[in-house]
């Protein structure tokens, strides 16, 4: 499947936004009352990286990117 550069950029931006939403949710769910906020940020950052990697890997394996 041959997509134009603009469509590929839009797919990349969509993957980044989806990964940000997943990371925000994971950081929010992992935060415990009285705990340090940096622990929630660390969980969110790790979740963002793994989620973005997974999204890009799936799109690349399908031949979209």
Secondary structure, DSSP 8 states (H G I E B T S, - for coil): ----HHHHHHHHHHHHHHHHHHHHHHHHHH--TTS-HHHHHHHHHHHHHHHHHHHHHHHHHTT--
